[in-house]
Amino acid sequence: MRVRKISALAVIVAAAGLSLTACGGNDGSSAAAQSGTSASASSSTGGQGTTGASSGTSGDTSGGTGTGTAGSTGTGSGTSGGTGKKAAARTGTAASGAMCKTEHLGFSAAPAGVENEIVVNLKNTGSATCRMHGFPGVQLLGADGLGDRGPDAARTDTTAPAVTIAPGEETRFLLHYIPDTSGSGKTYTKLAVTPPNETVFDVMNLDGLKITVPATAGNAPDVYVDPIGYHTGTGK
């Protein structure tokens, strides 16, 4: 078998080339290695004016009832069992896909299993995976819909996770309210819901559920909303 001899000069040149290539790779990868850290969701109170959910502007942590501020990706991980309909949406430190649009979401309500709390489900009815991060805008509505507006929901201080929803999957949020004890409160049977980073709301029925709060708001809000990403069942 013939053995090809390589000159000492060729070896030195090849080694120098490999050294330069490795140095260039280190410069390109340092920025990509950075990752986002979680931030606590803001606790601003509801919307601006009386237009409620219809007057919001977009933002990762914005509700439809006011101008939001951009939020960072949240923490948390894992999947959970859902309500038996579809697999629950995944939450974690990153989310893929375009932001979820109101027109590609289905809305429904269910009891939370805790007094004075309601679970609102958001199902991806589109054909592509989408993502959400932050708080929805929520306004109570009476039987007459937009002609019978109630209070806007204020945000809690719960940290907002990043949520990815595949077609047919669901994510959820919790709505808390302080019930009326005077006997003269106002009852609401619908919600106007604006997903995070959206300006378009959807009017949904509470599917037989009712929210009765004081007819006149006091110094503190009577309705509170958690961020998108609540899961029922195991791993919530």
C-alpha positions as CSV (number, residue, x, y, z in Angstrom):
1,M,0.0,0.0,0.0
2,R,1.3,3.4,-1.0
3,V,1.7,6.0,1.9
4,R,1.5,9.6,0.9
5,K,3.9,11.9,2.7
6,I,2.7,15.3,3.9
7,S,5.2,18.0,4.3
8,A,5.7,19.7,7.7
9,L,4.6,23.0,6.2
10,A,1.2,21.6,5.1
11,V,0.6,20.2,8.6
12,I,1.3,23.6,10.2
13,V,-1.0,25.4,7.8
14,A,-3.9,23.0,8.5
15,A,-3.5,23.3,12.2
16,A,-3.6,27.1,12.1
17,G,-6.8,26.9,10.0
18,L,-8.5,24.7,12.5
19,S,-7.6,27.0,15.4
20,L,-9.1,30.0,13.6
21,T,-12.3,28.2,12.9
22,A,-12.9,27.2,16.6
23,C,-12.3,30.8,17.7
24,G,-15.0,32.1,15.3
25,G,-17.5,29.5,16.5
26,N,-17.2,30.7,20.1
27,D,-18.0,34.3,19.2
28,G,-21.2,33.3,17.4
29,S,-22.7,31.1,20.0
30,S,-22.4,33.2,23.2
31,A,-25.3,35.5,22.4
32,A,-27.6,32.5,21.4
33,A,-27.0,30.9,24.8
34,Q,-28.8,33.6,26.7
35,S,-32.3,32.8,27.8
36,G,-35.2,34.8,29.2
37,T,-36.0,34.8,32.9
38,S,-39.4,34.9,34.5
39,A,-41.1,38.1,35.7
40,S,-44.0,38.5,38.0
41,A,-47.2,39.5,36.2
42,S,-48.3,43.1,36.7
43,S,-51.2,43.8,39.1
44,S,-52.8,46.7,37.3
45,T,-56.5,47.2,37.8
46,G,-58.8,46.6,34.9
47,G,-59.4,48.8,31.9
48,Q,-59.7,52.4,30.9
49,G,-63.1,54.0,30.5
50,T,-66.4,52.2,30.2
51,T,-65.7,50.3,26.9
52,G,-64.1,47.5,28.8
53,A,-62.7,44.6,26.9
54,S,-63.2,46.3,23.5
55,S,-60.7,49.1,24.3
56,G,-57.5,47.2,25.1
57,T,-54.2,47.3,23.3
58,S,-51.8,44.5,22.7
59,G,-48.9,43.4,24.9
60,D,-47.7,40.0,26.2
61,T,-49.1,40.8,29.6
62,S,-51.9,43.0,28.5
63,G,-55.5,42.4,29.0
64,G,-58.1,43.7,26.6
65,T,-59.3,46.2,29.1
66,G,-56.2,48.4,29.2
67,T,-52.8,49.1,27.8
68,G,-50.4,46.3,28.6
69,T,-46.7,46.1,29.1
70,A,-44.5,43.5,27.5
71,G,-43.7,40.6,29.7
72,S,-41.0,38.0,29.7
73,T,-41.4,34.3,29.3
74,G,-42.6,32.6,32.5
75,T,-41.4,29.6,34.3
76,G,-43.0,26.3,35.1
77,S,-43.2,23.2,33.2
78,G,-45.1,20.0,32.4
79,T,-48.5,19.0,31.0
80,S,-51.6,18.3,32.9
81,G,-54.7,16.3,32.6
82,G,-57.6,18.4,31.2
83,T,-61.3,18.3,31.6
84,G,-61.5,15.1,29.5
85,K,-62.0,16.9,26.1
86,K,-58.4,17.4,24.8
87,A,-54.9,17.4,26.1
88,A,-54.1,20.6,28.0
89,A,-51.7,23.1,26.5
90,R,-48.0,23.0,27.4
91,T,-46.4,25.6,29.6
92,G,-42.7,26.2,30.1
93,T,-39.9,28.7,29.6
94,A,-40.5,29.1,25.9
95,A,-43.4,29.1,23.5
96,S,-43.5,28.5,19.8
97,G,-45.8,29.5,17.0
98,A,-47.6,32.8,16.3
99,M,-49.6,34.6,18.9
100,C,-53.1,33.2,19.3
101,K,-55.8,35.2,17.6
102,T,-59.4,35.6,19.0
103,E,-60.9,34.3,15.7
104,H,-59.1,31.0,16.1
105,L,-60.1,30.4,19.7
106,G,-63.2,28.8,21.2
107,F,-64.4,30.0,24.7
108,S,-66.3,28.1,27.3
109,A,-66.8,28.3,31.1
110,A,-66.9,25.6,33.8
111,P,-67.1,25.5,37.6
112,A,-63.6,25.7,39.3
113,G,-64.6,23.4,42.1
114,V,-63.9,26.3,44.5
115,E,-66.6,28.8,45.7
116,N,-66.7,32.1,43.8
117,E,-64.3,30.9,41.1
118,I,-64.9,30.1,37.4
119,V,-62.6,28.4,34.9
120,V,-62.6,29.9,31.4
121,N,-61.3,27.5,28.7
122,L,-59.7,28.7,25.5
123,K,-59.5,26.1,22.8
124,N,-57.3,26.4,19.7
125,T,-59.8,25.9,16.8
126,G,-57.2,26.9,14.1
127,S,-55.0,24.6,12.0
128,A,-51.6,25.8,13.5
129,T,-50.0,25.9,16.9
130,C,-50.2,29.2,18.6
131,R,-48.9,30.8,21.8
132,M,-50.1,33.1,24.6
133,H,-48.4,34.8,27.5
134,G,-50.0,37.1,30.1
135,F,-53.4,38.2,31.3
136,P,-56.6,38.3,29.4
137,G,-58.9,41.2,29.5
138,V,-62.3,40.3,31.1
139,Q,-65.4,42.3,31.6
140,L,-68.7,41.1,33.1
141,L,-71.8,41.3,30.8
142,G,-75.5,40.9,31.6
143,A,-78.1,39.2,29.6
144,D,-78.2,42.1,27.2
145,G,-74.6,41.6,26.3
146,L,-72.7,44.8,25.5
147,G,-75.7,46.9,26.4
148,D,-75.4,45.7,30.0
149,R,-71.8,46.1,31.0
150,G,-70.4,45.2,34.4
151,P,-67.0,45.7,36.1
152,D,-63.6,44.9,34.5
153,A,-61.6,42.2,36.1
154,A,-58.4,43.4,37.9
155,R,-55.2,41.3,37.6
156,T,-53.8,39.2,40.4
157,D,-50.1,39.0,41.2
158,T,-49.8,35.4,39.8
159,T,-46.8,34.9,37.5
160,A,-47.8,34.4,33.9
161,P,-46.3,31.3,32.2
162,A,-45.6,30.9,28.5
163,V,-48.3,28.7,26.9
164,T,-48.2,26.8,23.6
165,I,-51.4,25.4,22.2
166,A,-51.6,22.9,19.4
167,P,-54.7,22.6,17.2
168,G,-57.5,21.1,19.3
169,E,-55.8,21.7,22.6
170,E,-56.9,24.0,25.4
171,T,-55.5,26.4,28.0
172,R,-57.4,28.2,30.8
173,F,-57.5,31.0,33.2
174,L,-59.3,31.5,36.6
175,L,-61.8,34.2,37.3
176,H,-62.4,35.1,41.0
177,Y,-65.1,37.3,42.3
178,I,-66.4,38.7,45.6
179,P,-70.1,37.8,45.8
180,D,-72.8,40.3,46.8
181,T,-74.1,39.8,50.4
182,S,-76.5,42.7,50.5
183,G,-79.2,41.0,48.4
184,S,-79.3,43.9,46.0
185,G,-76.3,42.9,43.8
186,K,-76.1,42.6,40.0
187,T,-76.0,39.3,38.2
188,Y,-74.0,38.7,35.1
189,T,-74.2,35.7,32.7
190,K,-71.7,36.6,30.0
191,L,-68.1,37.7,29.7
192,A,-66.2,39.8,27.1
193,V,-62.8,38.1,26.9
194,T,-59.8,39.6,25.1
195,P,-56.8,37.2,24.8
196,P,-53.3,38.5,25.7
197,N,-51.6,40.5,22.9
198,E,-55.0,41.0,21.1
199,T,-57.4,43.9,20.7
200,V,-60.4,41.9,19.6
201,F,-62.7,40.4,22.2
202,D,-65.2,37.6,22.1
203,V,-68.5,37.6,24.0
204,M,-69.1,34.2,25.6
205,N,-71.9,32.8,27.7
206,L,-71.1,31.4,31.2
207,D,-72.9,28.2,30.2
208,G,-75.5,28.3,33.0
209,L,-73.1,29.8,35.6
210,K,-73.8,33.2,37.1
211,I,-71.7,35.9,38.8
212,T,-73.5,38.2,41.3
213,V,-71.5,41.1,42.6
214,P,-72.4,44.3,44.4
215,A,-74.3,46.7,42.1
216,T,-72.0,49.6,43.0
217,A,-68.3,49.0,43.0
218,G,-66.4,49.9,46.2
219,N,-62.8,51.0,46.7
220,A,-61.5,47.5,45.7
221,P,-62.5,45.5,42.5
222,D,-65.0,42.8,43.0
223,V,-63.6,40.6,40.1
224,Y,-60.0,39.3,39.6
225,V,-58.4,37.4,36.8
226,D,-55.3,35.1,36.8
227,P,-53.0,34.8,33.7
228,I,-53.5,32.4,30.9
229,G,-52.0,28.9,31.8
230,Y,-54.2,27.5,34.6
231,H,-54.7,23.7,34.3
232,T,-57.3,21.5,35.9
233,G,-56.6,18.0,37.0
234,T,-53.1,16.5,37.8
235,G,-50.2,18.9,37.5
236,K,-52.2,22.1,37.7
